[in-house]
Amino acid sequence: MELSLNCVYDYVEVFDNSSMANSLVGRYCGSDKPPAMTSSGNMVTIRFVTDFSSAKDGFSLSFNFIDVEKSFFKITNLSF
């Protein structure tokens, strides 16, 4: 994605629940990989924002989830 100071043009935001109110984990842009994150519950919100002024490759997202009750583990990779 496009790199800018404070990620003002194109960015991905990660929120730690189903609501975006008061749960922002971070805003990410450019080519730097963000840190690994763990949610506090069973829901996260991923928000992609673009100003459409510059075309780059997009972003990819990988996530793991664990069903503690069933000891189930899954890895998913997505590209946008």
Biopython code that builds the backbone (N, CA, C, O; Angstrom):
import numpy as np
from Bio.PDB.StructureBuilder import StructureBuilder

atoms = [
    (1, "MET", "N", (0.831, -1.186, 0.000)),
    (1, "MET", "CA", (0.000, 0.000, 0.000)),
    (1, "MET", "C", (0.872, 1.245, 0.000)),
    (1, "MET", "O", (2.071, 1.200, 0.277)),
    (2, "GLU", "N", (0.236, 2.333, -0.315)),
    (2, "GLU", "CA", (0.936, 3.611, -0.370)),
    (2, "GLU", "C", (1.477, 4.005, 1.009)),
    (2, "GLU", "O", (0.773, 3.892, 2.013)),
    (3, "LEU", "N", (2.709, 4.459, 1.049)),
    (3, "LEU", "CA", (3.328, 4.897, 2.295)),
    (3, "LEU", "C", (3.125, 6.398, 2.461)),
    (3, "LEU", "O", (3.339, 7.164, 1.521)),
    (4, "SER", "N", (2.715, 6.818, 3.645)),
    (4, "SER", "CA", (2.581, 8.250, 3.947)),
    (4, "SER", "C", (2.784, 8.454, 5.444)),
    (4, "SER", "O", (2.577, 7.538, 6.241)),
    (5, "LEU", "N", (3.188, 9.657, 5.814)),
    (5, "LEU", "CA", (3.346, 9.996, 7.221)),
    (5, "LEU", "C", (2.004, 9.849, 7.922)),
    (5, "LEU", "O", (1.012, 10.416, 7.463)),
    (6, "ASN", "N", (1.945, 9.117, 9.000)),
    (6, "ASN", "CA", (0.727, 8.861, 9.780)),
    (6, "ASN", "C", (-0.342, 8.096, 9.006)),
    (6, "ASN", "O", (-1.500, 8.075, 9.421)),
    (7, "CYS", "N", (0.027, 7.462, 7.877)),
    (7, "CYS", "CA", (-0.891, 6.638, 7.088)),
    (7, "CYS", "C", (-2.195, 7.380, 6.776)),
    (7, "CYS", "O", (-3.275, 6.920, 7.147)),
    (8, "VAL", "N", (-2.097, 8.512, 6.103)),
    (8, "VAL", "CA", (-3.295, 9.311, 5.837)),
    (8, "VAL", "C", (-3.953, 9.015, 4.489)),
    (8, "VAL", "O", (-5.111, 9.389, 4.300)),
    (9, "TYR", "N", (-3.271, 8.359, 3.541)),
    (9, "TYR", "CA", (-3.855, 8.130, 2.216)),
    (9, "TYR", "C", (-4.503, 6.758, 2.100)),
    (9, "TYR", "O", (-5.724, 6.663, 1.970)),
    (10, "ASP", "N", (-3.720, 5.710, 2.143)),
    (10, "ASP", "CA", (-4.223, 4.336, 2.092)),
    (10, "ASP", "C", (-3.756, 3.624, 3.352)),
    (10, "ASP", "O", (-2.590, 3.733, 3.734)),
    (11, "TYR", "N", (-4.648, 2.906, 3.992)),
    (11, "TYR", "CA", (-4.261, 2.209, 5.219)),
    (11, "TYR", "C", (-5.251, 1.106, 5.569)),
    (11, "TYR", "O", (-6.370, 1.055, 5.058)),
    (12, "VAL", "N", (-4.802, 0.232, 6.454)),
    (12, "VAL", "CA", (-5.633, -0.812, 7.048)),
    (12, "VAL", "C", (-5.668, -0.544, 8.545)),
    (12, "VAL", "O", (-4.632, -0.317, 9.170)),
    (13, "GLU", "N", (-6.856, -0.572, 9.109)),
    (13, "GLU", "CA", (-7.008, -0.433, 10.564)),
    (13, "GLU", "C", (-7.504, -1.749, 11.140)),
    (13, "GLU", "O", (-8.316, -2.441, 10.528)),
    (14, "VAL", "N", (-7.008, -2.085, 12.321)),
    (14, "VAL", "CA", (-7.419, -3.298, 13.024)),
    (14, "VAL", "C", (-8.082, -2.881, 14.327)),
    (14, "VAL", "O", (-7.522, -2.106, 15.103)),
    (15, "PHE", "N", (-9.294, -3.409, 14.559)),
    (15, "PHE", "CA", (-10.065, -3.137, 15.778)),
    (15, "PHE", "C", (-10.293, -4.444, 16.521)),
    (15, "PHE", "O", (-10.525, -5.481, 15.900)),
    (16, "ASP", "N", (-10.227, -4.399, 17.843)),
    (16, "ASP", "CA", (-10.327, -5.599, 18.675)),
    (16, "ASP", "C", (-11.755, -5.840, 19.166)),
    (16, "ASP", "O", (-11.979, -5.972, 20.369)),
    (17, "ASN", "N", (-12.697, -5.896, 18.269)),
    (17, "ASN", "CA", (-14.067, -6.339, 18.546)),
    (17, "ASN", "C", (-14.937, -6.037, 17.339)),
    (17, "ASN", "O", (-14.423, -5.615, 16.303)),
    (18, "SER", "N", (-16.235, -6.243, 17.449)),
    (18, "SER", "CA", (-17.123, -6.019, 16.307)),
    (18, "SER", "C", (-17.477, -4.552, 16.126)),
    (18, "SER", "O", (-18.024, -4.179, 15.088)),
    (19, "SER", "N", (-17.184, -3.729, 17.091)),
    (19, "SER", "CA", (-17.455, -2.298, 17.006)),
    (19, "SER", "C", (-16.140, -1.552, 16.845)),
    (19, "SER", "O", (-15.127, -1.945, 17.423)),
    (20, "MET", "N", (-16.151, -0.481, 16.064)),
    (20, "MET", "CA", (-14.926, 0.291, 15.870)),
    (20, "MET", "C", (-14.750, 1.362, 16.945)),
    (20, "MET", "O", (-13.736, 2.060, 16.951)),
    (21, "ALA", "N", (-15.711, 1.505, 17.850)),
    (21, "ALA", "CA", (-15.628, 2.526, 18.900)),
    (21, "ALA", "C", (-14.632, 2.109, 19.979)),
    (21, "ALA", "O", (-14.794, 1.065, 20.610)),
    (22, "ASN", "N", (-13.622, 2.912, 20.183)),
    (22, "ASN", "CA", (-12.645, 2.739, 21.272)),
    (22, "ASN", "C", (-11.921, 1.393, 21.280)),
    (22, "ASN", "O", (-11.542, 0.904, 22.344)),
    (23, "SER", "N", (-11.726, 0.792, 20.109)),
    (23, "SER", "CA", (-11.056, -0.510, 20.095)),
    (23, "SER", "C", (-9.948, -0.591, 19.046)),
    (23, "SER", "O", (-9.549, -1.691, 18.662)),
    (24, "LEU", "N", (-9.444, 0.549, 18.577)),
    (24, "LEU", "CA", (-8.405, 0.557, 17.550)),
    (24, "LEU", "C", (-7.111, -0.031, 18.105)),
    (24, "LEU", "O", (-6.581, 0.441, 19.111)),
    (25, "VAL", "N", (-6.616, -1.059, 17.439)),
    (25, "VAL", "CA", (-5.336, -1.672, 17.795)),
    (25, "VAL", "C", (-4.213, -0.948, 17.064)),
    (25, "VAL", "O", (-3.163, -0.678, 17.647)),
    (26, "GLY", "N", (-4.433, -0.630, 15.772)),
    (26, "GLY", "CA", (-3.408, 0.060, 15.014)),
    (26, "GLY", "C", (-3.838, 0.399, 13.603)),
    (26, "GLY", "O", (-4.802, -0.157, 13.077)),
    (27, "ARG", "N", (-3.098, 1.329, 12.994)),
    (27, "ARG", "CA", (-3.295, 1.740, 11.603)),
    (27, "ARG", "C", (-1.990, 1.454, 10.885)),
    (27, "ARG", "O", (-0.923, 1.828, 11.371)),
    (28, "TYR", "N", (-2.059, 0.789, 9.723)),
    (28, "TYR", "CA", (-0.863, 0.310, 9.034)),
    (28, "TYR", "C", (-0.915, 0.679, 7.556)),
    (28, "TYR", "O", (-1.975, 0.640, 6.931)),
    (29, "CYS", "N", (0.262, 1.044, 6.998)),
    (29, "CYS", "CA", (0.367, 1.375, 5.579)),
    (29, "CYS", "C", (1.784, 1.081, 5.118)),
    (29, "CYS", "O", (2.624, 0.651, 5.907)),
    (30, "GLY", "N", (2.048, 1.314, 3.834)),
    (30, "GLY", "CA", (3.377, 1.057, 3.309)),
    (30, "GLY", "C", (3.657, -0.431, 3.204)),
    (30, "GLY", "O", (2.732, -1.239, 3.124)),
    (31, "SER", "N", (4.922, -0.788, 3.205)),
    (31, "SER", "CA", (5.289, -2.197, 3.037)),
    (31, "SER", "C", (5.772, -2.855, 4.317)),
    (31, "SER", "O", (6.116, -4.037, 4.300)),
    (32, "ASP", "N", (5.808, -2.131, 5.426)),
    (32, "ASP", "CA", (6.232, -2.727, 6.696)),
    (32, "ASP", "C", (5.167, -3.672, 7.225)),
    (32, "ASP", "O", (3.976, -3.362, 7.194)),
    (33, "LYS", "N", (5.598, -4.813, 7.704)),
    (33, "LYS", "CA", (4.691, -5.804, 8.268)),
    (33, "LYS", "C", (4.334, -5.406, 9.702)),
    (33, "LYS", "O", (5.232, -5.166, 10.509)),
    (34, "PRO", "N", (3.040, -5.330, 10.036)),
    (34, "PRO", "CA", (2.664, -4.990, 11.416)),
    (34, "PRO", "C", (2.995, -6.145, 12.359)),
    (34, "PRO", "O", (3.252, -7.257, 11.900)),
    (35, "PRO", "N", (2.994, -5.901, 13.658)),
    (35, "PRO", "CA", (3.303, -6.962, 14.622)),
    (35, "PRO", "C", (2.173, -7.988, 14.686)),
    (35, "PRO", "O", (1.044, -7.710, 14.283)),
    (36, "ALA", "N", (2.486, -9.155, 15.188)),
    (36, "ALA", "CA", (1.455, -10.170, 15.447)),
    (36, "ALA", "C", (0.524, -9.640, 16.524)),
    (36, "ALA", "O", (0.971, -8.965, 17.451)),
    (37, "MET", "N", (-0.761, -9.938, 16.414)),
    (37, "MET", "CA", (-1.757, -9.441, 17.363)),
    (37, "MET", "C", (-2.622, -10.590, 17.849)),
    (37, "MET", "O", (-2.821, -11.573, 17.135)),
    (38, "THR", "N", (-3.128, -10.464, 19.050)),
    (38, "THR", "CA", (-4.082, -11.420, 19.599)),
    (38, "THR", "C", (-5.298, -10.655, 20.075)),
    (38, "THR", "O", (-5.176, -9.698, 20.839)),
    (39, "SER", "N", (-6.468, -11.073, 19.626)),
    (39, "SER", "CA", (-7.697, -10.382, 20.040)),
    (39, "SER", "C", (-8.078, -10.789, 21.456)),
    (39, "SER", "O", (-7.670, -11.845, 21.939)),
    (40, "SER", "N", (-8.850, -9.957, 22.105)),
    (40, "SER", "CA", (-9.290, -10.259, 23.467)),
    (40, "SER", "C", (-10.571, -11.075, 23.481)),
    (40, "SER", "O", (-11.000, -11.535, 24.539)),
    (41, "GLY", "N", (-11.184, -11.260, 22.327)),
    (41, "GLY", "CA", (-12.431, -12.025, 22.246)),
    (41, "GLY", "C", (-12.512, -12.766, 20.930)),
    (41, "GLY", "O", (-11.491, -13.100, 20.329)),
    (42, "ASN", "N", (-13.741, -13.024, 20.480)),
    (42, "ASN", "CA", (-13.926, -13.814, 19.269)),
    (42, "ASN", "C", (-14.250, -12.973, 18.035)),
    (42, "ASN", "O", (-14.747, -13.505, 17.042)),
    (43, "MET", "N", (-13.978, -11.673, 18.082)),
    (43, "MET", "CA", (-14.324, -10.808, 16.967)),
    (43, "MET", "C", (-13.268, -9.732, 16.770)),
    (43, "MET", "O", (-12.802, -9.131, 17.738)),
    (44, "VAL", "N", (-12.886, -9.485, 15.513)),
    (44, "VAL", "CA", (-12.035, -8.357, 15.138)),
    (44, "VAL", "C", (-12.661, -7.694, 13.916)),
    (44, "VAL", "O", (-13.426, -8.318, 13.181)),
    (45, "THR", "N", (-12.329, -6.430, 13.709)),
    (45, "THR", "CA", (-12.782, -5.701, 12.533)),
    (45, "THR", "C", (-11.548, -5.216, 11.783)),
    (45, "THR", "O", (-10.657, -4.607, 12.375)),
    (46, "ILE", "N", (-11.495, -5.486, 10.476)),
    (46, "ILE", "CA", (-10.417, -5.034, 9.605)),
    (46, "ILE", "C", (-11.029, -4.016, 8.649)),
    (46, "ILE", "O", (-11.980, -4.329, 7.932)),
    (47, "ARG", "N", (-10.494, -2.812, 8.635)),
    (47, "ARG", "CA", (-11.031, -1.737, 7.796)),
    (47, "ARG", "C", (-9.954, -1.266, 6.825)),
    (47, "ARG", "O", (-8.869, -0.870, 7.249)),
    (48, "PHE", "N", (-10.246, -1.307, 5.523)),
    (48, "PHE", "CA", (-9.327, -0.828, 4.494)),
    (48, "PHE", "C", (-9.840, 0.508, 3.972)),
    (48, "PHE", "O", (-11.003, 0.621, 3.584)),
    (49, "VAL", "N", (-8.971, 1.525, 3.960)),
    (49, "VAL", "CA", (-9.331, 2.865, 3.490)),
    (49, "VAL", "C", (-8.350, 3.269, 2.399)),
    (49, "VAL", "O", (-7.142, 3.085, 2.547)),
    (50, "THR", "N", (-8.866, 3.820, 1.303)),
    (50, "THR", "CA", (-8.011, 4.305, 0.223)),
    (50, "THR", "C", (-8.516, 5.648, -0.287)),
    (50, "THR", "O", (-9.710, 5.939, -0.230)),
    (51, "ASP", "N", (-7.588, 6.462, -0.787)),
    (51, "ASP", "CA", (-7.981, 7.734, -1.394)),
    (51, "ASP", "C", (-8.027, 7.623, -2.919)),
    (51, "ASP", "O", (-8.330, 8.609, -3.591)),
    (52, "PHE", "N", (-7.736, 6.450, -3.478)),
    (52, "PHE", "CA", (-7.791, 6.161, -4.911)),
    (52, "PHE", "C", (-6.823, 6.981, -5.759)),
    (52, "PHE", "O", (-6.954, 6.991, -6.983)),
    (53, "SER", "N", (-5.849, 7.674, -5.148)),
    (53, "SER", "CA", (-4.952, 8.533, -5.925)),
    (53, "SER", "C", (-3.750, 7.788, -6.500)),
    (53, "SER", "O", (-3.147, 8.253, -7.467)),
    (54, "SER", "N", (-3.394, 6.652, -5.929)),
    (54, "SER", "CA", (-2.219, 5.917, -6.370)),
    (54, "SER", "C", (-2.527, 4.430, -6.299)),
    (54, "SER", "O", (-3.063, 3.956, -5.298)),
    (55, "ALA", "N", (-2.196, 3.692, -7.347)),
    (55, "ALA", "CA", (-2.474, 2.255, -7.381)),
    (55, "ALA", "C", (-1.233, 1.471, -6.974)),
    (55, "ALA", "O", (-0.185, 1.588, -7.610)),
    (56, "LYS", "N", (-1.347, 0.681, -5.926)),
    (56, "LYS", "CA", (-0.279, -0.201, -5.465)),
    (56, "LYS", "C", (-0.801, -1.637, -5.483)),
    (56, "LYS", "O", (-1.858, -1.899, -6.057)),
    (57, "ASP", "N", (-0.080, -2.562, -4.868)),
    (57, "ASP", "CA", (-0.445, -3.977, -4.913)),
    (57, "ASP", "C", (-1.572, -4.371, -3.963)),
    (57, "ASP", "O", (-2.108, -5.468, -4.114)),
    (58, "GLY", "N", (-1.957, -3.561, -3.012)),
    (58, "GLY", "CA", (-2.977, -3.945, -2.040)),
    (58, "GLY", "C", (-2.335, -4.455, -0.768)),
    (58, "GLY", "O", (-1.258, -4.000, -0.382)),
    (59, "PHE", "N", (-2.995, -5.402, -0.112)),
    (59, "PHE", "CA", (-2.455, -5.949, 1.123)),
    (59, "PHE", "C", (-2.877, -7.399, 1.267)),
    (59, "PHE", "O", (-3.815, -7.853, 0.611)),
    (60, "SER", "N", (-2.180, -8.119, 2.126)),
    (60, "SER", "CA", (-2.563, -9.498, 2.438)),
    (60, "SER", "C", (-2.764, -9.598, 3.942)),
    (60, "SER", "O", (-2.207, -8.826, 4.722)),
    (61, "LEU", "N", (-3.565, -10.557, 4.316)),
    (61, "LEU", "CA", (-3.936, -10.738, 5.715)),
    (61, "LEU", "C", (-3.887, -12.220, 6.033)),
    (61, "LEU", "O", (-4.454, -13.031, 5.302)),
    (62, "SER", "N", (-3.226, -12.574, 7.096)),
    (62, "SER", "CA", (-3.205, -13.960, 7.577)),
    (62, "SER", "C", (-3.728, -13.969, 8.995)),
    (62, "SER", "O", (-3.367, -13.112, 9.802)),
    (63, "PHE", "N", (-4.573, -14.929, 9.298)),
    (63, "PHE", "CA", (-5.051, -15.027, 10.670)),
    (63, "PHE", "C", (-5.205, -16.481, 11.074)),
    (63, "PHE", "O", (-5.432, -17.359, 10.242)),
    (64, "ASN", "N", (-5.077, -16.710, 12.352)),
    (64, "ASN", "CA", (-5.250, -18.028, 12.960)),
    (64, "ASN", "C", (-6.405, -17.938, 13.940)),
    (64, "ASN", "O", (-6.587, -16.915, 14.600)),
    (65, "PHE", "N", (-7.179, -18.995, 14.036)),
    (65, "PHE", "CA", (-8.156, -19.015, 15.108)),
    (65, "PHE", "C", (-8.167, -20.373, 15.772)),
    (65, "PHE", "O", (-7.910, -21.404, 15.150)),
    (66, "ILE", "N", (-8.473, -20.338, 17.052)),
    (66, "ILE", "CA", (-8.461, -21.546, 17.874)),
    (66, "ILE", "C", (-9.806, -21.674, 18.561)),
    (66, "ILE", "O", (-10.253, -20.748, 19.236)),
    (67, "ASP", "N", (-10.457, -22.825, 18.391)),
    (67, "ASP", "CA", (-11.663, -23.144, 19.148)),
    (67, "ASP", "C", (-11.189, -23.894, 20.392)),
    (67, "ASP", "O", (-10.893, -25.087, 20.337)),
    (68, "VAL", "N", (-11.122, -23.184, 21.499)),
    (68, "VAL", "CA", (-10.562, -23.747, 22.729)),
    (68, "VAL", "C", (-11.343, -24.970, 23.197)),
    (68, "VAL", "O", (-10.751, -25.934, 23.684)),
    (69, "GLU", "N", (-12.661, -24.937, 23.055)),
    (69, "GLU", "CA", (-13.496, -26.056, 23.515)),
    (69, "GLU", "C", (-13.271, -27.326, 22.702)),
    (69, "GLU", "O", (-13.367, -28.428, 23.242)),
    (70, "LYS", "N", (-12.972, -27.185, 21.406)),
    (70, "LYS", "CA", (-12.790, -28.345, 20.539)),
    (70, "LYS", "C", (-11.334, -28.582, 20.170)),
    (70, "LYS", "O", (-11.033, -29.496, 19.401)),
    (71, "SER", "N", (-10.428, -27.776, 20.704)),
    (71, "SER", "CA", (-9.002, -27.850, 20.383)),
    (71, "SER", "C", (-8.786, -27.812, 18.865)),
    (71, "SER", "O", (-7.993, -28.582, 18.324)),
    (72, "PHE", "N", (-9.491, -26.920, 18.197)),
    (72, "PHE", "CA", (-9.434, -26.783, 16.744)),
    (72, "PHE", "C", (-8.592, -25.572, 16.387)),
    (72, "PHE", "O", (-8.762, -24.506, 16.978)),
    (73, "PHE", "N", (-7.686, -25.721, 15.428)),
    (73, "PHE", "CA", (-6.772, -24.656, 15.027)),
    (73, "PHE", "C", (-6.823, -24.515, 13.514)),
    (73, "PHE", "O", (-6.746, -25.521, 12.808)),
    (74, "LYS", "N", (-6.950, -23.296, 12.993)),
    (74, "LYS", "CA", (-7.001, -23.074, 11.549)),
    (74, "LYS", "C", (-6.211, -21.830, 11.183)),
    (74, "LYS", "O", (-6.247, -20.827, 11.896)),
    (75, "ILE", "N", (-5.493, -21.903, 10.057)),
    (75, "ILE", "CA", (-4.752, -20.762, 9.517)),
    (75, "ILE", "C", (-5.407, -20.364, 8.197)),
    (75, "ILE", "O", (-5.682, -21.217, 7.353)),
    (76, "THR", "N", (-5.656, -19.075, 8.024)),
    (76, "THR", "CA", (-6.273, -18.575, 6.801)),
    (76, "THR", "C", (-5.436, -17.435, 6.253)),
    (76, "THR", "O", (-4.976, -16.585, 7.015)),
    (77, "ASN", "N", (-5.233, -17.403, 4.949)),
    (77, "ASN", "CA", (-4.490, -16.337, 4.277)),
    (77, "ASN", "C", (-5.395, -15.695, 3.244)),
    (77, "ASN", "O", (-6.016, -16.393, 2.442)),
    (78, "LEU", "N", (-5.475, -14.369, 3.253)),
    (78, "LEU", "CA", (-6.294, -13.620, 2.311)),
    (78, "LEU", "C", (-5.457, -12.540, 1.655)),
    (78, "LEU", "O", (-4.540, -12.008, 2.282)),
    (79, "SER", "N", (-5.750, -12.205, 0.408)),
    (79, "SER", "CA", (-5.093, -11.100, -0.283)),
    (79, "SER", "C", (-6.143, -10.167, -0.862)),
    (79, "SER", "O", (-7.161, -10.613, -1.391)),
    (80, "PHE", "N", (-5.885, -8.856, -0.758)),
    (80, "PHE", "CA", (-6.831, -7.862, -1.275)),
    (80, "PHE", "C", (-6.113, -6.923, -2.203)),
    (80, "PHE", "O", (-6.726, -6.006, -2.749)),
]
sb = StructureBuilder()
sb.init_structure("model")
sb.init_model(0)
sb.init_chain("A")
sb.init_seg("    ")
for serial, (resi, resn, name, xyz) in enumerate(atoms, 1):
    if name == "N":
        sb.init_residue(resn, " ", resi, " ")
    sb.init_atom(name, np.array(xyz, "f"), 0.0, 1.0, " ", f" {name:<3s}", serial, name[0])
structure = sb.get_structure()
